Amino acid sequence: MFCALQSTLANKILGSHYTTDSFVLWHQGHVYFKSTAALLTLKILGGFWAMFYVLMLVPAPIRHGVYNFIARNRYKWFGKFDACKIPDSLTKARFIG
């Protein structure tokens, strides 16, 4: 399920002291940010993606540095859309909050 960081639900879960523009994962009552959230998400997805979880062995400051580098350059590498995609009914059902 997905939730916008600006939503009431996200504010309720994360609290007002969590102001971030980073990727956030709320899983089993815990909140994860940046590379930790991304790697745990890949583990949860399973299959081929789960093998990347081994990168959790890299110290967090280094992982987060790589995450920040990718975040700063992602639009340059992959482009940026002028508008958000309108989700179909199946995708829309996966959003909460």
N, C-alpha and C positions, 0 to 999 in steps of 0.2 A: 504494500500500500504506500501511497505517496501523500505528502502534505506540504503545502507551501510554508516556508519559514515565517512569512508574514501573517499566517492565519491565527485565529484565536486558539485553535487546538495546539499548534506549535508553541505558542506563548504559554499555554497552560502546562505543557509537558516540559519545555525547556526552561521556563521561568524568564522573567524580564532581564536577568543578569547575563543571559546567553545572547549576546548580540554578535552575530557572525555572518559573514557572507560565504562561509565555507560549506562544503558538503557535510551534512549531519545525518547520523544514523541513530535511531532510538530502537534498541533491541533488548528484549527481556528486562526492561526497566532501567537500562543503562544508556547513557548518551555518549556517542563517539564522534570525533571530529576529524577532518582532513584525511590523511593517509590511513589512519586507523579505521575510520569509517569506510573508506573505499575498499581496503583489503578485507575487512570483515564482511562487507557486502559480497565481494567475490567468493569468499568462503561459503556464505549462505547460498549463493547461486549454485554452487557445486559444479561437478563435471570438470572440464578443462580449466575453468576460472579459479577453482579452489586451489590449484597449485601455486598461485601467486601469493597465497597466505604465508608462505615461507618467508616472504619479505618482511614480515613482522619481526624477524630476528635482527633486522637493521635498526639501530637506535632511532628513536622517534625524532630527534632533531634533524637527522639526515633525511629520513622518510618525508617529514613535513616540508623540508627544504625542496626536495624533488617535487612533491605535490604542488607547492607554491609556484615553482618554475613552470610546471605544466599548466597550472591554472592561469598564470599570466600570459601564456603564449597560445592557449587553445584556439582562440578566435583567428589568430594569424595562421595557424596550421590547418584548421578544419573549417574556417569560415564562420559567419554569423548570420542568422536569419533576421529579417526586418520585423517579423511578427512571430508570435508563438503559434505552434501548430494547434489546431482545434482538435481535441481528442474525439475519437469515435465512442460509441456507447460502451464498448467493452473496456477501452482504456479509461474512460471517465469513471467507471465503476471502481477503479483501483485508487482513486483519489479520495482522501478523507479530509475533514476539517475545512 
